[in-house]
Amino acid sequence: MSFLEEYLPLLRSGSDLELIQAESAAGDLARADVSSEVKKAFLSALHEKGETLEEVAGFAAAFRRLATPPRLEDFADRAIDVCGTGGDKSNSFNISTAVTFVLASAGVTVFKHGNRSITSKCGSAELLQALGVKFLTEPGPLRRALQALNFVFFFAPAFHPAFKEIMPIRHALAAEGKRTIFNILGPMINPGSPGCQLTGVFSGAWIAPMAGAFHALGLKSGMVVHTTLDATRGMDELACCGTPQGVGFGELWQETIPFDLNELGLEPCLERDLRGGNIDENLQILHDLLNGRAPRGLEDTVCLNAGAAFFIVGKADRISEGIALARHQLLGGAVEAHLQKTGDYFAS
């Protein structure tokens, strides 16, 4: 009997799994000899019960272990990933990708983990590829790129072979309109295991549980953030078009991070200021952003996220200082120069 079959009655009775039980169950989801019916029943029951932080942490631990390691452990403690769960259906510009270049241009080590878009026209993978970034998988080329550019991109399908046994189940449940734990797991299973993270969640209800799960995994420092747009909608990142909020983990454990736009010198904006489009449109938006021609709300939002990231890694003592540094990098030519350097590096 698989762990999935053993734990299924517990879930259906409303009982929670301990972290080690969740980790064992996650391992069985990656097995080819466990039936799709059992996997589907388990994931459905887990979602209907409601996932706990221990269950999320257990799943994350399992899939981190099953991931293909990039062998960059000596960089991991000081590295940060900036990404969101997706699924907020806001169709916003690739804010976290722009933030990656702001951070890298200032010397911060970034382990960017991402995939092609599911809910928008242009995801992080599409935009990075359009900028000339190659999807590296071998440790040697990854290390050389990181040393040259301060960032690497881990294309999720290339580093998570275990997911081939799970994706058909996810697609089947999605066709039924059902979410699963995998809708929030992506940011937690970066194969490089960075010590720091700034992670956005599609629902405010997930801020505290996900922060607790990151803390249980032993990360050095980070925040889980969300922006409330109205009573029913939100964004999986910090944004100036709503009410941003965040909770810390690691060195920031149990800190509620204040994001008062007025105190931070930022202005409220309209949701449309952050809207993205297809690859060509997003490339133009990025170009406008670097030349001071993008909507002020988008510029402020990118700087807000980058400022929070600078604070997390200790590059700034306060978020307001991080915002000022981010704006200097963005508008002073440093990010544009880094983008050019990136394109030249992968073209050579």
C-alpha positions as CSV (number, residue, x, y, z in Angstrom):
1,M,0.0,0.0,0.0
2,S,1.3,3.5,-0.9
3,F,1.4,6.3,1.7
4,L,-1.3,8.0,-0.4
5,E,-3.7,5.2,0.2
6,E,-2.7,5.0,3.9
7,Y,-3.3,8.7,4.5
8,L,-6.4,9.2,2.4
9,P,-8.8,8.1,5.1
10,L,-7.1,10.6,7.5
11,L,-7.6,13.5,5.1
12,R,-11.2,12.5,4.4
13,S,-11.9,12.5,8.2
14,G,-10.5,16.1,8.4
15,S,-7.2,15.1,10.1
16,D,-4.0,17.0,9.2
17,L,-0.7,15.2,8.2
18,E,2.5,15.7,10.1
19,L,5.4,17.2,8.1
20,I,7.1,13.8,7.7
21,Q,3.8,12.2,6.5
22,A,3.3,14.9,3.9
23,E,6.9,14.4,2.7
24,S,6.3,10.7,2.3
25,A,3.0,11.2,0.5
26,A,4.6,13.7,-1.9
27,G,7.3,11.2,-2.8
28,D,4.6,8.7,-3.7
29,L,3.0,11.2,-6.1
30,A,6.2,11.0,-8.1
31,R,6.0,7.2,-8.4
32,A,5.0,5.7,-11.7
33,D,3.6,2.6,-10.0
34,V,0.9,4.5,-8.1
35,S,-2.3,4.8,-10.0
36,S,-3.6,8.2,-11.3
37,E,-6.9,7.5,-9.5
38,V,-5.2,7.3,-6.1
39,K,-3.1,10.4,-6.8
40,K,-6.2,12.4,-7.9
41,A,-8.2,11.2,-4.8
42,F,-5.4,12.2,-2.5
43,L,-4.8,15.7,-3.9
44,S,-8.6,16.3,-4.0
45,A,-9.0,15.3,-0.3
46,L,-6.0,17.4,0.8
47,H,-7.4,20.5,-0.9
48,E,-10.9,19.9,0.4
49,K,-9.6,19.5,4.0
50,G,-7.3,22.6,3.5
51,E,-3.5,22.4,3.4
52,T,-1.6,23.3,6.6
53,L,1.9,24.8,6.7
54,E,3.4,21.5,7.8
55,E,1.8,19.8,4.8
56,V,3.1,22.5,2.4
57,A,6.6,22.3,4.0
58,G,6.6,18.5,3.7
59,F,5.7,18.7,0.0
60,A,8.3,21.3,-0.6
61,A,11.0,19.3,1.2
62,A,10.2,16.2,-0.9
63,F,10.3,18.0,-4.3
64,R,13.4,19.9,-3.4
65,R,15.0,16.5,-2.7
66,L,13.7,15.1,-6.0
67,A,14.9,18.1,-8.1
68,T,18.0,17.9,-10.2
69,P,20.7,19.8,-8.2
70,P,22.4,22.7,-10.0
71,R,25.5,22.3,-7.7
72,L,25.6,25.9,-6.6
73,E,25.5,25.3,-2.9
74,D,28.4,27.7,-2.2
75,F,26.3,30.6,-3.6
76,A,22.9,29.5,-2.1
77,D,23.2,31.1,1.4
78,R,23.4,34.6,-0.1
79,A,21.1,34.1,-3.1
80,I,17.5,35.2,-3.4
81,D,14.6,34.2,-5.6
82,V,11.9,36.7,-6.4
83,C,8.8,35.1,-7.8
84,G,5.1,34.5,-7.3
85,T,2.7,31.6,-7.3
86,G,0.9,32.9,-10.3
87,G,-2.8,32.3,-10.6
88,D,-4.0,35.9,-9.7
89,K,-5.3,36.5,-13.3
90,S,-4.2,40.1,-13.2
91,N,-2.3,39.9,-16.6
92,S,0.4,42.2,-15.1
93,F,3.8,42.9,-16.6
94,N,6.7,40.6,-15.7
95,I,7.5,42.5,-12.5
96,S,9.7,39.8,-10.8
97,T,11.8,39.4,-14.0
98,A,12.5,43.1,-14.1
99,V,13.3,43.0,-10.4
100,T,15.8,40.2,-11.1
101,F,17.8,42.5,-13.3
102,V,17.6,45.4,-10.8
103,L,19.1,43.1,-8.2
104,A,21.7,41.5,-10.4
105,S,22.9,44.8,-11.6
106,A,23.6,45.8,-8.0
107,G,25.7,42.7,-7.3
108,V,23.0,40.6,-5.6
109,T,23.0,36.9,-6.4
110,V,19.7,35.8,-7.9
111,F,18.5,32.2,-8.3
112,K,15.4,32.8,-10.6
113,H,13.1,29.9,-10.7
114,G,10.2,30.0,-13.2
115,N,8.2,28.5,-16.0
116,R,6.3,29.4,-19.1
117,S,3.1,31.2,-18.6
118,I,-0.1,29.4,-17.8
119,T,-2.5,32.3,-17.1
120,S,-0.9,35.3,-19.0
121,K,0.5,35.9,-22.5
122,C,4.1,36.2,-21.4
123,G,5.7,34.4,-18.4
124,S,9.2,34.8,-17.0
125,A,10.6,32.1,-19.3
126,E,9.2,33.7,-22.4
127,L,10.6,37.2,-21.5
128,L,14.0,36.0,-20.5
129,Q,14.3,33.9,-23.7
130,A,13.4,37.0,-25.7
131,L,16.2,38.8,-24.0
132,G,18.6,36.2,-25.1
133,V,18.9,34.1,-21.9
134,K,19.6,30.5,-22.5
135,F,18.0,27.8,-20.3
136,L,21.1,26.2,-18.9
137,T,21.0,22.9,-17.0
138,E,24.5,21.7,-16.4
139,P,26.4,22.8,-13.3
140,G,29.5,24.1,-15.1
141,P,27.7,26.5,-17.5
142,L,25.3,27.6,-14.7
143,R,28.2,28.5,-12.5
144,R,30.0,30.4,-15.2
145,A,26.8,32.4,-16.0
146,L,26.2,33.1,-12.3
147,Q,29.8,34.4,-11.9
148,A,29.5,36.6,-14.9
149,L,26.0,38.0,-14.5
150,N,25.0,37.5,-10.8
151,F,21.9,35.5,-11.8
152,V,20.8,32.2,-13.3
153,F,17.4,31.0,-14.4
154,F,16.2,27.5,-13.4
155,F,13.6,26.5,-16.0
156,A,11.3,24.4,-13.8
157,P,10.5,21.5,-16.2
158,A,14.3,20.9,-16.7
159,F,15.0,20.6,-13.0
160,H,11.9,18.7,-11.8
161,P,11.7,15.4,-13.7
162,A,9.4,14.0,-10.9
163,F,6.6,16.3,-12.2
164,K,6.0,14.2,-15.3
165,E,4.1,11.8,-13.1
166,I,2.0,14.6,-11.6
167,M,1.2,17.0,-14.5
168,P,-1.6,14.8,-16.0
169,I,-3.3,14.7,-12.6
170,R,-3.0,18.5,-12.2
171,H,-4.4,19.0,-15.7
172,A,-7.3,16.7,-15.0
173,L,-8.2,18.5,-11.7
174,A,-7.7,21.9,-13.3
175,A,-10.2,20.9,-16.0
176,E,-12.7,20.3,-13.1
177,G,-12.0,23.7,-11.7
178,K,-10.0,22.4,-8.7
179,R,-6.9,23.8,-7.3
180,T,-4.2,21.7,-5.6
181,I,-1.3,22.2,-3.3
182,F,0.8,22.6,-6.5
183,N,-0.8,25.9,-7.2
184,I,1.2,27.4,-4.3
185,L,4.3,25.1,-4.3
186,G,6.3,26.5,-7.2
187,P,8.2,29.2,-5.4
188,M,9.1,26.8,-2.6
189,I,10.9,24.2,-4.7
190,N,13.7,26.3,-6.3
191,P,16.3,23.6,-7.1
192,G,19.1,25.9,-6.0
193,S,17.6,26.3,-2.5
194,P,18.4,30.0,-2.1
195,G,18.7,31.2,1.4
196,C,16.4,34.2,0.8
197,Q,13.1,34.7,-1.0
198,L,10.5,37.3,-1.8
199,T,7.5,35.3,-2.7
200,G,4.1,36.5,-3.7
201,V,0.9,34.5,-3.2
202,F,-2.4,34.8,-5.2
203,S,-4.5,34.9,-2.1
204,G,-4.1,36.8,1.2
205,A,-5.2,33.7,3.0
206,W,-1.9,32.0,2.1
207,I,0.4,34.7,3.4
208,A,0.9,33.4,7.0
209,P,0.8,29.7,6.2
210,M,3.3,30.0,3.4
211,A,5.6,32.2,5.6
212,G,5.4,29.4,8.2
213,A,6.2,26.8,5.7
214,F,9.3,28.7,4.5
215,H,10.3,29.1,8.1
216,A,9.9,25.4,8.7
217,L,12.2,24.7,5.7
218,G,15.0,26.8,7.4
219,L,15.5,29.6,5.0
220,K,17.7,32.4,6.1
221,S,15.4,35.4,5.5
222,G,12.4,36.4,3.4
223,M,8.8,37.6,3.1
224,V,5.6,36.3,1.7
225,V,3.6,39.1,0.2
226,H,0.2,39.9,-1.5
227,T,-1.6,43.0,-2.7
228,T,-5.3,43.2,-2.1
229,L,-7.2,44.9,-5.0
230,D,-10.7,44.6,-3.8
231,A,-12.9,42.2,-1.8
232,T,-12.4,39.3,-4.2
233,R,-9.2,40.0,-6.1
234,G,-5.5,40.4,-5.4
235,M,-2.0,40.2,-6.9
236,D,0.8,37.8,-6.2
237,E,3.4,40.5,-5.6
238,L,3.7,43.9,-4.0
239,A,1.9,46.5,-6.1
240,C,1.0,50.2,-5.8
241,C,-2.5,49.7,-7.2
242,G,-3.9,48.2,-4.0
243,T,-3.0,47.4,-0.4
244,P,0.3,45.5,-0.2
245,Q,1.0,43.4,2.9
246,G,3.7,40.9,3.9
247,V,4.8,38.5,6.6
248,G,8.4,37.6,7.3
249,F,10.2,34.3,7.9
250,G,13.7,33.3,8.9
251,E,15.5,36.4,10.4
252,L,12.2,38.3,9.8
253,W,10.1,35.5,11.4
254,Q,6.6,36.7,12.6
255,E,7.3,40.3,11.6
256,T,4.3,41.9,9.8
257,I,6.0,44.1,7.2
258,P,4.4,47.6,6.9
259,F,4.0,48.8,3.3
260,D,2.6,52.3,3.7
261,L,3.0,53.8,0.2
262,N,3.0,57.3,1.5
263,E,5.7,56.7,4.0
264,L,7.8,54.9,1.4
265,G,7.5,57.9,-1.0
266,L,5.3,56.0,-3.5
267,E,2.1,57.0,-5.1
268,P,-1.1,54.8,-5.5
269,C,-1.6,53.9,-9.1
270,L,-4.2,52.2,-11.3
271,E,-4.2,48.5,-12.1
272,R,-3.9,49.2,-15.8
273,D,-0.5,50.9,-15.2
274,L,0.9,47.4,-14.4
275,R,-0.7,45.6,-17.2
276,G,1.4,43.5,-19.6
277,G,0.9,41.9,-22.9
278,N,2.6,39.5,-25.3
279,I,6.3,39.1,-25.6
280,D,6.8,42.0,-28.0
281,E,4.6,44.3,-25.9
282,N,6.5,43.4,-22.7
283,L,9.8,44.0,-24.3
284,Q,8.7,47.5,-25.2
285,I,7.4,48.0,-21.7
286,L,10.7,47.0,-20.3
287,H,12.5,49.3,-22.6
288,D,10.2,52.2,-21.5
289,L,10.8,51.3,-17.9
290,L,14.6,51.7,-18.3
291,N,14.2,55.0,-20.1
292,G,11.8,56.6,-17.6
293,R,8.8,56.4,-20.0
294,A,6.8,53.7,-18.3
295,P,3.8,54.6,-16.1
296,R,5.0,55.9,-12.8
297,G,2.9,53.2,-11.1
298,L,4.9,50.4,-12.8
299,E,8.2,52.1,-12.0
300,D,7.2,52.4,-8.3
301,T,5.9,48.9,-8.2
302,V,9.2,47.4,-9.6
303,C,11.2,49.6,-7.2
304,L,9.0,48.5,-4.2
305,N,9.6,44.8,-4.9
306,A,13.3,45.3,-5.6
307,G,13.6,47.5,-2.5
308,A,12.0,44.8,-0.3
309,A,14.5,42.3,-1.8
310,F,17.4,44.5,-1.1
311,F,16.2,44.7,2.5
312,I,15.8,40.9,2.8
313,V,19.4,40.2,1.6
314,G,20.9,43.0,3.8
315,K,21.8,45.3,0.9
316,A,19.6,48.0,2.5
317,D,18.9,48.7,6.2
318,R,15.3,49.8,5.4
319,I,12.9,49.1,2.6
320,S,12.8,52.8,1.8
321,E,16.6,52.7,1.2
322,G,16.2,49.7,-1.0
323,I,13.6,51.5,-3.1
324,A,16.0,54.4,-3.6
325,L,18.8,52.0,-4.6
326,A,16.4,50.2,-7.0
327,R,15.3,53.5,-8.7
328,H,19.0,54.5,-9.1
329,Q,19.8,51.2,-10.8
330,L,16.7,51.3,-12.9
331,L,16.9,54.8,-14.2
332,G,20.7,55.4,-14.0
333,G,21.6,53.0,-16.7
334,A,22.9,50.1,-14.6
335,V,20.0,47.7,-15.5
336,E,20.1,48.6,-19.2
337,A,23.9,47.9,-19.1
338,H,23.3,44.6,-17.4
339,L,20.7,43.5,-19.9
340,Q,23.2,44.3,-22.7
341,K,25.9,42.3,-20.9
342,T,23.4,39.4,-20.5
343,G,22.6,39.4,-24.2
344,D,26.3,39.5,-25.2
345,Y,27.2,36.8,-22.7
346,F,24.6,34.3,-24.1
347,A,25.3,35.3,-27.7
348,S,29.1,34.5,-27.4
